[in-house]
Amino acid sequence: MIDLAFKNLFHDKLRLLITLSGVAFAVTLVFVQIGLFLGLLDNATITIKKLDADLWVTSRNTPNVDFATPFNQTLGQRVRSIPGVERADNMIVWFMMMALPSGARETTVVYALEDFERWNMPWKTVEGSPADLRRGDYIIMDESSEKRFGPFQVGEYREVLGRRLKIIGRTEEARSFTTTPISFMDYSLAQSLDTQNLRGQTTYILVKLAPGADVEAVRTEIERRLPFNDVYTGDEWAKRSRDYWVESTGIGLNMYLTVFLGCLVGIVVVAQTLYTSTMEHLKEFGTVKAIGGTNRDIYAILGKQASISALLGFALGVGQTLAVRPLITSLDLKLIIPPQLGTLVFIGTFVLCLGAAMISFRKVAAIDPALVFRQ
């Protein structure tokens, strides 16, 4: 039975190639589409995950980490006085306009703290030190800024909201969902640049709990003392930020639709080629029945053909994904493919191919064994 499955599948090399190409296309499309989707969501929450904060205090109904609303910075003092709170610092996340050497103006997302290092922010500095930001009109920019702002060097100056700031460092991996470049500056400097919106204001309070402190107890007390603010754990805040982008931009629907179309193409190609192959080898299947084979034996042959197509097509799809990954990275996009995704796609590929083979099952089930004796 196994020999017949191999014989039928590899008899026409061109048809086999078309089958594998269809499966590989579906696999590659799923990997790339979901990988890019996960990469975008990772950008949307990377600062939340990297910051060493147990709780985030936000203004009421803040949708995500980028779109913050200011509130009175003195509320941070109330949070510091709560039992179980080891430290609580104000942080500003704010969009500011930067003038470029070309004369153009671009927006940057500014992260401002009084002490960056104790919050592990920024988490990957390749030049300079965040500790120096408090010493003057300084700024640290992420390398991804070069895509929008053009090349820059440490020691150069950029004008932000009308004030010249010196670039004293550069970071890596600090990216946002909106692709707006992220910059870092001192908390007081950020307030002085936009006095109309930020004087005496903050946008977040970062909370680090004391060892052994009860998270829910501290959160409840913060909510009692700050009734007009929301309090989230890091995981909750990251989920809220991800959900906002998925629901408000339609990126989730786009991802599901593309994956569906990719799988549909794969099913159609596999179903068509397996069905054609089955029709061309009806006498062989009739022979199997004539010598005592059952429909189960026939199904096993077709299932084997579908499984081989799935295995080879999946391998080819993985190879194509690895081949295009450097190109995607060069476009400053992030492709995240966790092991769990690989396992799900592998299982899905087999289900897809076996489902496509079902079209042929019905045809061979009705084969008359006498077919083998007809001319």
Salt bridges, closest charged atoms under 4 A:
ASP12 OD2 - ARG15 NH2 3.83
ASP42 OD1 - LYS49 NZ 2.45
ASP42 OD2 - LYS334 NZ 2.77
ASP52 OD2 - ARG87 NH2 3.81
ASP52 OD1 - LYS208 NZ 3.10
ASP54 OD2 - LYS208 NZ 3.92
GLU86 OE2 - ARG87 NH1 3.47
ASP89 OD2 - ARG118 NH2 2.56
GLU106 OE1 - ARG148 NH2 3.18
ASP115 OD1 - ARG134 NH2 3.96
GLU127 OE2 - ARG170 NE 3.70
ASP132 OD1 - ARG135 NH1 2.86
ASP137 OD1 - ARG163 NH1 3.63
GLU143 OE2 - ARG170 NE 3.31
GLU146 OE2 - ARG170 NH2 3.02
GLU156 OE1 - ARG158 NH2 3.19
GLU172 OE1 - LYS124 NZ 3.32
GLU173 OE2 - LYS124 NZ 3.37
GLU216 OE2 - ARG219 NH2 2.96
GLU221 OE2 - ARG224 NH2 2.63
GLU221 OE2 - ARG225 NE 2.77
ASP230 OD1 - ARG60 NE 3.00
GLU236 OE1 - ARG219 NH1 2.81
ASP243 OD2 - LYS239 NZ 2.71
GLU280 OE2 - ARG15 NH2 2.79
GLU284 OE2 - LYS7 NZ 3.72
ASP332 OD1 - ARG175 NH2 2.93
ASP368 OD2 - ARG374 NH2 3.29
